[in-house]
Amino acid sequence: LPLVYMESERDAPIYRIPTAAGAAGNVKSSVDQYVKFHNEKETEGGSRTEGYAEMINQYYDLVTDFYEWGWGQSFHFANRYKGENFYSSIARSEHWLALQMGLKPGMKVLDVGCGIGGPAREIARFSGCNVTGINNNEYQITRANKHTKSSMLEEQVDFVKGNFMELPFPDNHFDAIYQIEATAHAPDKVACYSEIFRVLKPGGVFGSYEWCLTKNYDPENEEHRNIKRGIEEGDGLPDIATTEQVVEAMIAAGFNVTAQEDRCMKLSPCDIPWYEPIESRYSIKNIHHTAVGHKFVTTFLRTLERVKLLNDGTAGVQE
């Protein structure tokens, strides 16, 4: 059901319906403009950087409430061990990144494209480091500050509104920097990684979970193209780079790439793949990710739109 049990600022339980509140009531117009961007991108050859910043802002204005309701405070995927619950797998992937980077108490760390701060809070708690998150979306910064205050981590975690293509920090400022499924939004990978390199102290570590196309992607295969487009439209991406392009961009930006791997290929026979939570499997727990569940939720939201309990266009966000 589209009702979520959440904690309020006073830690009293409340219920709320996801409403695309970040879109400031202009939901239908934002949905239409967002879909228009991706349709025009397809007619222009499948890659478009013009207007990307506005497109991404519109995307997160629209989907943030839905992400929080349906996914949690960490807006990313993770492989899962058999017997491990969803939220444990998300936290473990963040802990693993912090361990690989050697994050320790007292270190000054930057979270690039921090969302509403779920990973920043988890990594700060786990490692003891101080984390600054940067995000260009005002609504998400508001949500990040609220959750951080509720978690009593204001002395350890803070947030800055800004564009990660033009980081508002001096050179050699951070001991370590990480990003989780955020720089996939960058229209120019080399320029983005160069900015990260600029604000990282010499000898510092950059850790990254990046959306990539694997060597198996065939641009002539219609099914492959449709999957790629679905990910781009569903995740607000201007395009998706290949693994080789990402590594090449990091090297061009000045990094010495010490380790790289496809985390999706690290599965054992008992592991559960990252996409399992959104598979169309028929079960009570997963009904909202099936065709029947989609139809029910869309109909329910459109009914609430008609009686003016939701902004027009909310069902379009869900779709």
Secondary structure as UniProt FT lines:
FT   STRAND          4..7
FT   TURN            9..10
FT   STRAND          13..16
FT   HELIX           21..23
FT   TURN            24..25
FT   HELIX           27..43
FT   TURN            44..45
FT   TURN            50..51
FT   HELIX           52..70
FT   TURN            82..83
FT   HELIX           86..101
FT   TURN            105..106
FT   STRAND          108..112
FT   TURN            115..116
FT   HELIX           118..127
FT   STRAND          130..135
FT   HELIX           138..150
FT   TURN            151..152
FT   TURN            154..156
FT   STRAND          157..161
FT   TURN            164..165
FT   TURN            171..172
FT   STRAND          174..180
FT   HELIX           183..185
FT   HELIX           189..199
FT   STRAND          200..209
FT   TURN            215..216
FT   TURN            219..220
FT   HELIX           222..235
FT   HELIX           243..253
FT   HELIX           263..266
FT   TURN            269..270
FT   TURN            274..275
FT   HELIX           276..278
FT   TURN            285..286
FT   HELIX           287..289
FT   HELIX           291..306
FT   TURN            307..308
FT   TURN            312..313
FT   HELIX           314..318
//
